[in-house]
Amino acid sequence: MNDTKPTWKKRLRLKRQSRFLKKHARRAEGATTRHARRFLVNRWDKIREIRLHVIGWFTGVGLLIGITGLQMIWLQQSYVHLAPVSGGTYAEAVKGPIQTLNPLYATTPAEISATKLIFSSLYKYDTTGHLHGDVATVISSKNDQEFTVSLRRDVKWHDGKSLTAKDVVFTVNLMRNPSSRSVVASSWQGIAAELVDNYTVRFLLPASYAAFPHALTFPILPYHLLESVEPTSLRENAYSTKPIGSGPFSFQLLQTVNGLGDRRIVYLNANKSYYEGRPRLDRLQLYAYKDDDTANRALRTGEVTGASDVSSDIASAVDTDKFKVLTQPVDSGVYAIFNLSNSLLKDKKIRTALRLATDTHAIRNNLYGQPNPLYLPFIPNQVTGSDKIAEPKSNLSAAVKLLEKEGWKLKDGIRTKKNQDLRFRLVTRRNVEYEVALKTLISQWSSLGIKIDAEVFDTSDISKSFPGDILQPRNYDILLDELVIGADPDVYAFWHSGGQSNFSNYGSDVSDDALASAREKSNPALRSAKYLAFARQWLSDIPAIGLYQSNLIYVHTKSTRVIGDDQVIVNPNAHYANVKYWTAEVGRVFKTP
């Protein structure tokens, strides 16, 4: 039988059930109406009479609930607190522009910052300012002229390939090759890298150099991706804008904000397979700005959460309720460097008078953060015993007497001798701190009767080049500029007569011998003795006046955790020593017992 069509019996049964349901529905409706009349409508007047009791009862219940909630909050504070949490995005403002992300050609702070995050090195500086292994595990030396380095075996490129000694040798050969046009090519001439095995490299130097491990902080490039690229075309290769490294962050995107290319953003993702452990941040973004004004605007508008190496005028104007300002000394110094090719500055007595008239304490007091004094050619704590060398004192009256004795007479406010004015051209680059120091020096030296013609070079002008127009031709009488010393006191390049960056044209047999000998000594005591001998001779010869130790000024929102208050920063581009632990957000976390 087909059950899809209801029979007459089924229709009868459904009809009875329908009458039954309607009957019970009417009964329920009647009962509800009677109860409503009896307990609500008929008693409404009585509810009015007891309304105070009802209100009191509801108030009591509300207070009880509120007290219970407060108690829960108070108890929660004993086991939950606000703390940095993993995840999120940190946006940092850095000084641009960004033309390349290939470390062989990185020159601007923004380019160098990006390569520090994307690439690994054999060695890097930790938060105490000391050198320690990154990809390297062990280093051994033979007469400080042959260095053998062993590598970690768990380092992966961002594409999953293993990093080996072949990559290190390949990178060194690229740096040395003039055809690649690397910015560090001159520093690696004469140095050879040999492949010992897959995870061992041997470096051969032309002469003993005890500080060579500090040179092993160069970023390593991937052999498997670049082996077929001609060195002459490496700079223009697509790899320069889409790099693959092995560092804590991997490249995602390079965005150009405007058509001029001076506003670019580098988007980086956390390397989940990073050999030292995954960074706490999910993403890190570098915003490249052409000047301090645009970086300051980005901070104020919230476009970025932090800014590196900001000027003092920005730091002094930020909202301290929202931002934290960290001022940390770096291993660099600002000097007034005398060009000893100048006929007047060849006279040591004139240089002595200039130093006697220079009050470096007044200069530092005029600068934001009052930087540390620096009167030696290296950072004092780098050389044992340097605290025993006395700091030169200013003495304006002694300077006046010295010039008077040498026949420099005051005429119309300027010292003159044989119809020649005591006059110098002082050059510095545009920088808030340098310009403050410049004005103070002019004031101090003018009181001595010395005429100073100041020139502030605008490095943002692309039609000019400070190295090409000023430094290389030694186009100045006095140069006020920063010397990046680094973590090792080897200042051979700045003060040896054969140094590439000897901006004073200084030469002394005693200094040359001490500097050359110190870089050959691996024994700390012997090295310190040589550097102390050099420092004493340098102070005696006065090729320059040390003004102050440079500071890194870093600004970030208070909700982020980045550079530690006690972190030692070797140079502004080494502030990523603890980047693996940076955080962008805070959240409620349970306290650990």
C-alpha positions as CSV (number, residue, x, y, z in Angstrom):
1,M,0.0,0.0,0.0
2,N,1.2,3.5,-0.8
3,D,1.5,5.4,2.6
4,T,2.0,8.8,0.9
5,K,-1.8,9.4,0.8
6,P,-3.6,9.7,4.2
7,T,-6.5,7.2,4.8
8,W,-9.9,8.1,6.5
9,K,-8.6,6.6,9.8
10,K,-5.6,8.9,9.8
11,R,-7.8,11.9,9.1
12,L,-10.0,11.1,12.0
13,R,-7.1,10.6,14.4
14,L,-5.6,14.0,13.4
15,K,-9.0,15.7,13.9
16,R,-9.3,14.4,17.5
17,Q,-5.7,15.5,18.3
18,S,-6.5,19.0,17.0
19,R,-9.6,19.3,19.3
20,F,-7.5,18.1,22.3
21,L,-4.8,20.7,21.7
22,K,-7.2,23.5,21.3
23,K,-9.0,22.6,24.6
24,H,-5.7,22.6,26.5
25,A,-4.6,25.9,25.0
26,R,-7.9,27.5,26.1
27,R,-7.4,26.2,29.6
28,A,-3.8,27.5,29.8
29,E,-4.9,30.9,28.5
30,G,-7.6,31.1,31.2
31,A,-5.2,30.1,34.0
32,T,-2.7,32.7,32.9
33,T,-5.2,35.5,32.8
34,R,-6.6,34.6,36.3
35,H,-3.1,34.5,37.8
36,A,-2.2,37.9,36.2
37,R,-5.4,39.5,37.7
38,R,-4.9,37.9,41.1
39,F,-1.2,38.6,41.6
40,L,-0.5,41.7,39.5
41,V,-3.5,43.7,38.7
42,N,-5.4,43.2,42.0
43,R,-2.2,43.7,44.1
44,W,-0.8,46.7,42.2
45,D,-1.8,49.0,45.0
46,K,0.1,46.8,47.6
47,I,3.3,46.9,45.4
48,R,3.2,50.7,45.6
49,E,3.0,50.4,49.4
50,I,6.1,48.2,49.6
51,R,8.1,50.0,46.8
52,L,10.7,51.2,49.3
53,H,11.3,47.6,50.4
54,V,11.6,46.6,46.7
55,I,14.0,49.4,45.9
56,G,16.1,48.6,49.0
57,W,16.2,45.0,48.0
58,F,17.4,45.8,44.4
59,T,19.9,48.3,45.8
60,G,21.3,45.7,48.1
61,V,21.6,43.1,45.3
62,G,23.4,45.7,43.1
63,L,25.9,46.6,45.9
64,L,26.6,42.9,46.5
65,I,27.3,42.4,42.8
66,G,29.5,45.5,42.6
67,I,31.5,44.5,45.7
68,T,32.0,41.0,44.3
69,G,33.2,42.5,40.9
70,L,35.7,44.8,42.7
71,Q,36.9,41.9,44.8
72,M,37.5,39.9,41.6
73,I,39.5,42.8,40.1
74,W,41.6,43.2,43.3
75,L,42.3,39.5,43.4
76,Q,43.1,39.5,39.7
77,Q,45.9,42.0,40.2
78,S,47.7,39.5,42.4
79,Y,48.1,37.0,39.6
80,V,47.6,39.1,36.4
81,H,49.5,42.1,35.2
82,L,50.2,44.1,32.0
83,A,53.4,43.0,30.2
84,P,54.8,42.9,26.7
85,V,53.3,40.2,24.6
86,S,54.4,38.5,21.4
87,G,52.9,39.4,18.0
88,G,52.0,42.6,16.3
89,T,53.9,45.0,14.0
90,Y,56.7,47.5,14.9
91,A,57.2,50.4,12.6
92,E,60.5,52.2,12.8
93,A,61.5,55.5,11.1
94,V,65.0,55.5,9.7
95,K,67.0,58.0,7.6
96,G,66.9,57.2,3.9
97,P,66.8,57.0,1.0
98,I,66.6,53.3,0.1
99,Q,68.1,52.6,-3.3
100,T,69.2,49.0,-2.6
101,L,68.8,46.2,-0.1
102,N,72.0,44.4,-1.2
103,P,74.5,44.8,1.7
104,L,77.4,45.2,-0.7
105,Y,76.0,48.6,-1.6
106,A,74.2,49.8,1.5
107,T,75.3,53.2,2.6
108,T,72.4,55.1,4.1
109,P,71.1,54.3,7.7
110,A,67.9,52.9,6.2
111,E,69.7,50.6,3.8
112,I,72.1,49.4,6.5
113,S,69.2,48.8,9.0
114,A,67.4,46.7,6.5
115,T,70.4,44.5,5.7
116,K,71.1,44.0,9.5
117,L,67.6,42.6,9.9
118,I,67.5,40.5,6.7
119,F,71.0,39.0,6.7
120,S,73.2,37.1,9.1
121,S,76.9,37.6,9.8
122,L,79.8,35.5,11.1
123,Y,79.9,37.8,14.2
124,K,77.8,40.5,15.7
125,Y,77.7,42.8,18.8
126,D,75.6,41.8,21.7
127,T,73.8,44.0,24.2
128,T,77.0,44.5,26.2
129,G,78.9,45.8,23.2
130,H,81.0,42.7,22.9
131,L,81.6,40.7,19.8
132,H,80.1,37.2,19.8
133,G,79.3,34.5,17.3
134,D,76.3,34.8,15.0
135,V,76.8,32.1,12.3
136,A,80.3,31.5,13.6
137,T,80.8,29.1,16.6
138,V,84.6,28.9,17.0
139,I,87.5,31.0,15.7
140,S,91.2,30.2,16.0
141,S,94.2,32.3,15.0
142,K,97.7,31.6,13.8
143,N,100.0,34.6,14.4
144,D,97.0,36.9,14.0
145,Q,97.5,36.5,10.2
146,E,95.6,33.3,9.6
147,F,92.1,32.9,11.1
148,T,90.0,29.7,10.9
149,V,86.2,30.0,11.6
150,S,83.8,27.2,12.2
151,L,80.1,27.7,11.3
152,R,76.8,26.6,12.8
153,R,75.1,23.8,10.9
154,D,71.5,24.8,11.5
155,V,71.4,28.1,9.6
156,K,68.9,28.3,6.8
157,W,68.3,30.8,4.1
158,H,64.8,32.2,3.9
159,D,64.1,29.9,1.0
160,G,65.0,26.8,3.1
161,K,68.5,26.1,1.7
162,S,71.3,25.6,4.1
163,L,73.9,28.3,4.7
164,T,77.5,26.9,4.3
165,A,81.1,28.0,4.2
166,K,80.7,28.3,0.4
167,D,78.4,31.3,0.9
168,V,81.0,33.0,3.1
169,V,83.8,32.5,0.6
170,F,81.5,33.7,-2.2
171,T,80.6,36.9,-0.3
172,V,84.3,37.7,0.5
173,N,85.2,37.2,-3.1
174,L,82.4,39.6,-4.2
175,M,83.5,42.2,-1.7
176,R,87.1,42.0,-2.9
177,N,86.2,42.1,-6.6
178,P,86.6,45.6,-8.0
179,S,84.0,44.6,-10.7
180,S,81.3,44.3,-8.1
181,R,81.8,47.9,-7.1
182,S,81.2,47.1,-3.4
183,V,81.4,50.0,-1.0
184,V,83.8,48.0,1.2
185,A,86.0,46.7,-1.6
186,S,89.1,48.7,-0.4
187,S,88.9,47.2,3.1
188,W,89.2,43.6,1.8
189,Q,92.0,44.0,-0.7
190,G,94.8,41.5,0.1
191,I,92.5,39.3,2.3
192,A,91.7,35.8,1.0
193,A,89.0,33.4,2.1
194,E,89.5,29.6,1.6
195,L,87.0,26.8,1.8
196,V,88.2,24.2,4.3
197,D,85.0,22.1,4.3
198,N,81.3,22.8,4.2
199,Y,81.3,24.5,7.6
200,T,84.8,25.8,8.0
201,V,86.5,28.9,6.4
202,R,90.1,30.0,6.6
203,F,91.0,33.7,6.2
204,L,94.6,34.7,5.1
205,L,95.8,38.2,5.8
206,P,98.7,40.0,4.3
207,A,99.9,41.0,7.7
208,S,99.1,40.4,11.4
209,Y,95.9,42.1,12.5
210,A,94.6,41.3,16.0
211,A,91.3,43.1,15.5
212,F,90.4,41.1,12.4
213,P,87.4,39.4,14.1
214,H,85.6,42.8,14.2
215,A,85.7,42.8,10.4
216,L,83.7,39.6,10.3
217,T,80.4,41.4,10.9
218,F,79.7,41.6,7.2
219,P,76.3,40.3,5.9
220,I,76.6,36.9,4.1
221,L,75.1,36.5,0.6
222,P,73.6,33.3,-0.9
223,Y,75.9,31.5,-3.3
224,H,73.0,29.4,-4.7
225,L,71.1,32.5,-5.9
226,L,73.9,34.8,-7.1
227,E,76.6,32.4,-8.5
228,S,75.4,33.0,-12.0
229,V,75.2,36.8,-11.7
230,E,78.1,38.7,-13.2
231,P,79.7,41.0,-10.6
232,T,79.4,43.9,-13.0
233,S,75.6,43.6,-13.1
234,L,75.1,42.6,-9.4
235,R,74.1,46.0,-8.3
236,E,71.3,46.3,-10.9
237,N,70.1,42.7,-10.3
238,A,66.6,42.1,-9.1
239,Y,68.1,40.7,-5.9
240,S,68.9,44.2,-4.8
241,T,65.2,44.9,-4.3
242,K,64.0,41.4,-3.5
243,P,66.7,40.0,-1.2
244,I,66.7,36.5,0.4
245,G,68.8,36.4,3.6
246,S,69.1,34.2,6.7
247,G,68.6,36.8,9.5
248,P,65.8,37.2,12.0
249,F,63.4,38.8,9.5
250,S,62.6,37.9,5.9
251,F,61.8,40.3,3.1
252,Q,58.2,40.7,2.1
253,L,57.8,43.9,0.1
254,L,59.5,47.2,-0.8
255,Q,56.9,49.9,-1.3
256,T,57.4,53.3,-2.9
257,V,55.1,55.8,-1.3
258,N,55.7,58.6,-3.9
259,G,57.1,58.7,-7.4
260,L,60.3,60.3,-6.2
261,G,61.6,57.3,-4.4
262,D,62.5,59.2,-1.2
263,R,59.7,57.7,0.7
264,R,59.9,53.9,0.8
265,I,58.8,51.3,3.3
266,V,60.4,47.9,3.8
267,Y,58.0,45.2,5.0
268,L,59.6,42.3,6.9
269,N,58.1,39.2,8.4
270,A,59.5,37.3,11.4
271,N,61.7,34.4,10.4
272,K,59.9,31.4,12.0
273,S,62.9,29.2,11.3
274,Y,65.5,31.6,12.7
275,Y,68.3,29.5,14.2
276,E,68.4,31.6,17.4
277,G,64.6,31.4,17.9
278,R,61.6,33.1,16.4
279,P,61.4,36.9,17.0
280,R,58.5,38.0,19.3
281,L,57.3,40.5,16.7
282,D,55.3,39.2,13.8
283,R,56.3,42.0,11.5
284,L,58.8,44.8,11.4
285,Q,58.5,47.7,9.0
286,L,61.2,50.3,8.1
287,Y,59.9,53.7,7.0
288,A,62.7,55.6,5.2
289,Y,62.5,59.4,5.5
290,K,64.6,62.0,3.8
291,D,65.0,64.3,6.8
292,D,64.2,64.8,10.4
293,D,61.1,66.9,9.8
294,T,59.3,64.1,7.9
295,A,60.3,61.5,10.6
296,N,59.0,63.9,13.3
297,R,55.7,64.2,11.5
298,A,55.5,60.4,11.2
299,L,55.9,60.1,15.0
300,R,53.3,62.7,15.8
301,T,50.7,61.2,13.4
302,G,51.3,57.7,14.6
303,E,52.5,56.4,11.3
304,V,55.5,54.9,13.1
305,T,56.0,53.6,16.6
306,G,59.7,54.4,16.9
307,A,62.5,56.4,15.3
308,S,66.2,55.7,15.2
309,D,69.0,58.3,15.5
310,V,66.7,61.3,15.8
311,S,68.0,64.8,16.3
312,S,67.8,66.5,19.6
313,D,65.2,69.0,18.5
314,I,62.8,66.2,17.8
315,A,63.6,64.4,21.1
316,S,63.1,67.5,23.1
317,A,59.7,68.2,21.5
318,V,58.0,64.8,21.7
319,D,55.1,64.1,24.0
320,T,56.7,62.3,27.0
321,D,53.4,61.0,28.1
322,K,53.2,58.9,25.0
323,F,56.8,58.4,24.0
324,K,60.0,57.3,25.7
325,V,63.3,58.9,24.8
326,L,66.5,56.8,25.1
327,T,69.8,58.6,25.0
328,Q,72.7,56.2,24.7
329,P,76.4,56.8,24.0
330,V,77.9,55.0,21.0
331,D,81.5,54.3,20.1
332,S,82.0,57.4,18.0
333,G,83.4,60.8,18.7
334,V,83.0,64.4,17.4
335,Y,86.3,66.2,16.8
336,A,87.5,69.5,15.6
337,I,90.1,68.2,13.1
338,F,93.0,70.5,12.0
339,N,94.2,70.3,8.4
340,L,97.9,70.3,9.0
341,S,98.5,71.2,5.3
342,N,97.3,74.7,6.2
343,S,100.4,77.0,6.7
344,L,99.1,78.5,9.9
345,L,97.9,75.2,11.5
346,K,101.3,73.7,10.8
347,D,102.4,75.8,13.8
348,K,101.9,73.7,16.9
349,K,101.7,76.9,19.1
350,I,98.6,78.1,17.2
351,R,97.0,74.7,17.6
352,T,97.9,74.8,21.3
353,A,96.2,78.2,21.6
354,L,93.1,76.9,20.0
355,R,92.9,74.0,22.4
356,L,93.5,76.2,25.4
357,A,90.6,78.4,24.2
358,T,88.3,75.4,23.8
359,D,86.0,74.7,26.7
360,T,84.5,71.3,25.8
361,H,82.5,71.3,29.1
362,A,80.6,74.3,27.8
363,I,80.0,72.6,24.5
364,R,78.6,69.5,26.1
365,N,76.4,71.5,28.4
366,N,74.8,73.2,25.3
367,L,73.9,69.8,23.8
368,Y,70.9,67.7,24.4
369,G,71.6,64.9,26.9
370,Q,75.0,66.4,27.8
371,P,77.1,63.7,26.1
372,N,80.2,62.1,27.6
373,P,83.6,63.9,27.4
374,L,86.0,62.5,24.8
375,Y,89.5,64.0,24.7
376,L,91.3,60.9,23.5
377,P,91.5,59.5,19.9
378,F,89.5,56.5,21.0
379,I,86.8,55.6,23.5
380,P,88.5,55.7,27.0
381,N,87.1,52.4,28.3
382,Q,88.5,50.5,25.3
383,V,92.1,50.8,26.6
384,T,93.2,49.8,30.0
385,G,95.0,52.7,31.8
386,S,93.6,55.5,29.6
387,D,92.0,57.0,32.7
388,K,95.5,57.8,33.9
389,I,96.0,60.3,31.0
390,A,95.0,63.8,32.2
391,E,92.4,65.7,30.3
392,P,93.6,69.0,28.7
393,K,92.2,72.0,30.5
394,S,91.0,75.2,28.9
395,N,92.7,78.4,29.8
396,L,91.8,81.5,27.8
397,S,94.4,83.8,29.4
398,A,97.2,81.3,28.7
399,A,96.0,81.1,25.1
400,V,96.1,84.9,24.8
401,K,99.6,85.1,26.3
402,L,100.9,82.4,23.9
403,L,99.6,84.2,20.8
404,E,100.9,87.6,22.1
405,K,104.3,86.1,22.6
406,E,104.3,84.7,19.1
407,G,103.6,88.2,17.7
408,W,99.9,87.8,17.0
409,K,98.5,91.2,17.9
410,L,94.9,92.2,18.3
411,K,93.8,94.7,15.6
412,D,90.1,95.5,15.1
413,G,89.1,92.4,17.0
414,I,91.3,90.0,14.8
415,R,94.8,88.9,15.6
416,T,97.3,89.9,12.9
417,K,100.9,89.2,12.2
418,K,102.9,90.6,9.3
419,N,99.7,91.7,7.7
420,Q,98.2,88.2,7.9
421,D,95.0,87.6,9.8
422,L,94.6,84.6,12.1
423,R,91.6,83.3,10.1
424,F,90.3,79.8,9.4
425,R,87.5,78.2,7.4
426,L,85.6,75.7,9.6
427,V,83.3,73.2,7.8
428,T,80.7,70.9,9.2
429,R,77.7,69.0,7.8
430,R,74.1,70.0,8.6
431,N,73.2,68.5,11.9
432,V,71.6,70.1,15.0
433,E,74.3,68.9,17.4
434,Y,77.2,69.8,15.1
435,E,75.8,73.3,14.5
436,V,75.4,73.9,18.3
437,A,79.0,72.8,18.8
438,L,80.1,75.0,15.9
439,K,78.4,78.2,17.3
440,T,80.1,77.5,20.7
441,L,83.5,77.0,19.2
442,I,83.1,80.2,17.1
443,S,82.2,82.1,20.3
444,Q,85.2,80.7,22.2
445,W,87.8,81.2,19.5
446,S,86.5,84.7,18.6
447,S,87.1,85.8,22.2
448,L,90.8,84.9,21.4
449,G,90.8,87.1,18.4
450,I,90.6,84.4,15.8
451,K,88.3,84.9,12.8
452,I,86.2,81.8,11.9
453,D,84.5,81.5,8.5
454,A,81.9,78.8,9.1
455,E,80.3,76.7,6.4
456,V,77.5,74.2,7.0
457,F,77.3,71.6,4.3
458,D,73.8,70.4,3.3
459,T,74.1,66.7,2.8
460,S,70.5,66.4,1.6
461,D,71.4,68.3,-1.6
462,I,71.8,65.5,-4.2
463,S,73.8,67.9,-6.4
464,K,76.6,67.9,-3.8
465,S,78.7,65.2,-2.1
466,F,80.3,65.8,1.3
467,P,82.9,63.0,0.8
468,G,83.7,64.1,-2.7
469,D,83.5,67.9,-2.2
470,I,84.9,68.2,1.3
471,L,86.6,65.1,2.7
472,Q,88.6,63.7,-0.1
473,P,90.1,66.9,-1.3
474,R,90.6,68.1,2.4
475,N,88.6,71.2,1.4
476,Y,88.7,72.9,4.9
477,D,91.1,74.4,7.4
478,I,89.2,72.9,10.3
479,L,86.7,70.1,10.1
480,L,84.0,69.5,12.7
481,D,82.8,66.0,12.2
482,E,82.2,62.5,13.7
483,L,84.7,59.7,13.6
484,V,83.1,56.3,13.8
485,I,85.6,54.4,16.0
486,G,83.8,51.2,16.7
487,A,84.2,48.6,19.4
488,D,87.9,48.2,19.0
489,P,90.4,51.1,19.6
490,D,92.2,50.5,16.3
491,V,92.1,54.1,14.9
492,Y,94.9,53.5,12.3
493,A,92.7,54.7,9.4
494,F,92.2,58.1,11.1
495,W,95.6,59.0,12.5
496,H,98.3,56.9,10.8
497,S,100.1,58.8,8.0
498,G,99.0,56.1,5.6
499,G,95.4,55.9,6.9
500,Q,92.7,56.3,4.3
501,S,90.6,58.6,6.5
502,N,93.5,60.7,7.9
503,F,91.5,63.9,7.5
504,S,94.1,66.0,9.4
505,N,97.1,64.9,7.2
506,Y,98.7,64.0,10.5
507,G,102.0,62.1,10.6
508,S,104.4,61.3,13.4
509,D,107.0,58.5,13.6
510,V,106.1,57.8,17.2
511,S,102.3,57.6,16.5
512,D,102.7,55.7,13.3
513,D,104.9,53.1,15.0
514,A,102.5,52.7,18.0
515,L,99.5,52.4,15.8
516,A,101.1,49.8,13.4
517,S,102.5,47.8,16.3
518,A,99.2,47.8,18.3
519,R,97.2,46.2,15.5
520,E,99.7,43.3,15.4
521,K,99.4,42.6,19.1
522,S,96.7,40.1,20.3
523,N,97.9,40.4,24.0
524,P,95.6,42.9,25.6
525,A,98.3,44.4,27.9
526,L,100.7,44.9,25.0
527,R,98.0,46.5,22.8
528,S,97.0,48.8,25.6
529,A,100.6,49.9,26.1
530,K,100.9,50.8,22.4
531,Y,97.6,52.7,22.3
532,L,98.5,54.7,25.5
533,A,101.9,55.6,23.9
534,F,100.0,56.7,20.7
535,A,97.4,58.7,22.8
536,R,100.1,60.7,24.7
537,Q,101.9,61.6,21.4
538,W,98.5,62.5,19.8
539,L,97.7,64.9,22.7
540,S,101.1,66.4,22.5
541,D,100.9,67.0,18.7
542,I,97.3,68.2,18.7
543,P,96.1,67.2,15.2
544,A,92.6,67.6,16.6
545,I,90.5,68.4,19.6
546,G,88.1,65.8,21.0
547,L,84.8,67.6,21.8
548,Y,82.4,64.8,22.9
549,Q,81.3,61.2,22.6
550,S,78.4,60.8,20.2
551,N,74.9,59.7,21.5
552,L,72.2,57.7,19.8
553,I,68.8,59.2,20.5
554,Y,66.0,56.7,20.1
555,V,62.3,57.5,20.5
556,H,59.5,54.9,20.8
557,T,56.0,54.6,22.2
558,K,55.7,53.5,25.8
559,S,53.6,50.5,24.9
560,T,56.6,49.0,22.9
561,R,59.7,47.3,24.3
562,V,62.9,47.8,22.2
563,I,66.4,48.9,23.2
564,G,67.2,48.2,26.8
565,D,68.1,51.1,29.1
566,D,71.5,49.5,29.9
567,Q,72.2,48.3,26.4
568,V,75.6,49.1,25.0
569,I,75.4,50.3,21.4
570,V,78.6,50.2,19.4
571,N,77.1,52.3,16.5
572,P,73.7,53.5,15.6
573,N,73.3,50.6,13.1
574,A,74.0,48.1,15.9
575,H,70.9,48.9,17.9
576,Y,69.2,45.6,16.8
577,A,71.3,43.5,19.1
578,N,68.2,42.4,21.0
579,V,65.7,42.7,18.1
580,K,64.5,39.1,18.7
581,Y,62.9,40.3,21.9
582,W,61.3,43.5,20.7
583,T,57.6,43.8,21.2
584,A,54.9,46.0,19.8
585,E,52.0,45.4,22.2
586,V,51.2,44.9,25.9
587,G,48.5,42.5,27.3
588,R,47.3,40.8,30.5
589,V,49.5,37.9,31.4
590,F,49.6,35.6,34.5
591,K,52.4,36.3,37.0
592,T,54.8,33.4,37.4
593,P,55.5,32.3,41.0
